[in-house]
Amino acid sequence: MESRLAQLSTLNQKDRLTAYQSVLADLLANPDPSRVQAGIHTLVENVIQESVGLVISRQILSDLVAALQRGAIPAPDLKKHVVQDVLEIIQPRLVSYEEQVNSLRFQLADILEAEEEWSAAARVLMGISLDSSQRAMSDEDKLRIYVRTVRLLLEDEDSVQAETYYNRAALLTHSTSDKEILLQFKLCQARISDYSRKFLEAASRYHELSWIAEIDEDERRHMLSAAVTCAVLAPAGPNRSRILASLCRDERTTELPTFTILEKMFKDRILRLAEVHEFEGTLKPHQLAKLAQSSNDRIASALADDDAAPDVNTSTRTGPATVLDRAVLEHNLLASSKIYNNITFRGLGALLDLTPGAAENMARKMIEQGRLKGSIDQVERLISFQVDGEEDDAQGKAGGLGDVEQEEEDTGAPFTKRWDQQIRLTAANVESIVQHLTEKGLVQFAAPVQA
């Protein structure tokens, strides 16, 4: 091979190009893989020398790239080694062969992606020169590269670096009307929100994508399931109630294995340990991330209830351990506000399996953030939940009814109004039970006595 290439140096420019092309064709036709790889290595080292000339070397490399693209080397492993070797040889003179290098990187990324080497494929795409001096790349092509890079990084759960390239892609979305690339961008958007623990935003985007007809039905079902999972993991409060209501109205969710926990959360029912463990088995690793408490939270959560006698049954947990644990505790706290008018720190701690101080700390945070309506009396060690008679977010605005104006007489006595409401509710429940028992024939009323 070396002697044949040495003879080509004596030829003129036109004949030399044809001769190099003949050598390349012979190498690719060789049935011995080891000879193919070694021969291409020698050929590329020879043609990139300054004595050969930039015009000939670029043409030979372009011919090699085109041949590899056509499948001249069908074995993926051999093709991968050849491409990696050629890229390594060209690296010192990268500026002169940007177009050929970019094409080789695309092919290498395809091979690595097929082998599920997600991060390696992403790194190859990161090395592509997007501002080539040989040929200007359109904004749409840049967007495709960025979105593909984000998708590959997310496959390996590298959400931090993926967000960097996602932000670059976001600046170029205006440059295309291609539905496929825009859908891929929206999916990346939802997944980054998921990995960043912005579960409300992720649930909304997943649910939106699950309605798009161009996406395969199995993929849409998967996105709907992801929307339910993110909604369950989202912080308890009015915003989550809206998402839960939207998902519960979707008839497709009834077919999902996670529908039970979705329905219980929407109806503000307390979740049991067995239900939580069953749901936990459907989560991905990043959704089971451990949570670290700040020093202030640790101190506040560890405060003992000095006014009460020590109880051996009191929990020693000072806060949620995982993302799921936090979501369940906050939901159960919100659900308890629908059941009780007020509750002691110790009682809430027993309900949530937390220390009294930790239960107070969680309630305080939710009240501060506007996710729970109530007040805390630290002297009496009592949490009072606020009932203002307005339509609940999940049943009113979140249920799709919008803002409903209701005029009620303001008596200036909220506790009297609450007492009246409880009396009306109790009387209605008793009447309903009596009617049900009468219909079943379990209760009979005596005929009135004639005077």
C-alpha positions, 0 to 999 in steps of 0.5 A: 500500500505504501509503495503504491501511494508513493508512486502517486506523488509523481502523477499530475493533479488530475491523474492523481485524483483518479488514482487515489479514487481507484485505491479507495475503491480497491480498499473498500472491495477487500473482503479482509476487515483488518486490511480494510481498516489498515488500508484506509488509515494509511490512505487518509494519513497520506491524502491529508498531507500538504503535498497532496493538495487540499482539493484532492484530499477533500474530494477523497475524504468526501468519496470515503464519507459517501461510500460509508453512507451507502453501506460500503462497510456493512459491519457496524463494528468495523465501520465504527472503528474506521470512522473513529480512526479517520476522525482521530487522524483528521483532528489536527487539521479539522478546520480544513475538513469541517464538512467531511468531519461533520458527516462522519460524526453524524454516522458515528452518532447513528452507530452509537445510538443503535448500540444504546451508547446514549452519552457517547452519541451525544458527545459526538454530536456536541463536537459537530461544528455548527458554524462551518466556514465551508458550508453555512448550516441552517437554523433548522439543521442546528435545531435538529442537532440540539434536539437530538442531543437533548434526547440522547442525554435524557436517555442517560438521565443527564438532565443538567447538560440536557437543559443547556442544549434545550435552552439553545434549541428553544431559541431556534424553534421559530426557524421550522414548521416541521411537526416532527422536530417540534413534537420532539422538542415538546417531548424534551421539554416535558422530560426536562421538567420531569427530571427537574422535579417541575412535576406540575409543568411536566404533567401538563405537557405530557397530557397535551402531547397525549392528545396529538394524533400524529404520535403512535398510540402506544406512545400516547398512552405512555405519555398519559401514564407519565402525566398521571405520575407527574401529577401525583408527585406534584406539590399538593395545592390548588394548581395540582388539583386542576391537573388532577381534575383534567386527568380524571375527566380524561376517560383514557386514564381509567385504563391505567394501573395508576388510576386508583391513586389518581382518583383518590388524590383527586377526591382528597382521600387519605392514601394508605401505605400499600397503595403508595408502595404499589405506585412506587414500583412504577416510578423511574430512578429520578422520581425516587430521589432522596431529599436532604433537609436543611438545618433549619428544617431539621431543628424545627422538625425535631422540636418535642411537644413539651406540653404532652406526656411522652408517647412511645408510639410517637414517630421519630421521622423528621421529614419526607425521605423521597420525592414520592414520600413528600408528595404523599405526606403533603396530600394526606395533610391536605386531605386531613384539612377536608376532614378535621376543623382543627388538629393538634401537632401530635395528632397530625404527626400520628396521621402522617407518621411524623414527629409533631414538630415535623408535622407542624413544619410541613403545615407551616410551609404549605400555609406560607406557600398558599397551598393550604388554608389555615392557621397555627396556634403554637401556644395551644399546639393546634392547627386550625383549617380554614373553611370559607364556604367557597367552591373547592378548587378541584371541584369548582375551577379545576372541574371546568366550571370556571368562576361561579359567583354566589351571593350569600348573606354575610352574617359576620359570624363565620363559626355560626355559619360553619355550625349551620352548614354541618347541621344541614349536612348531617340532616341530609345524610340522615334523610338519605340513609333512612330513604335507602333503608326504607327502599331495602325494606329494612325499616318500616314506619307504623301507620298514624293512629286515627283520632 
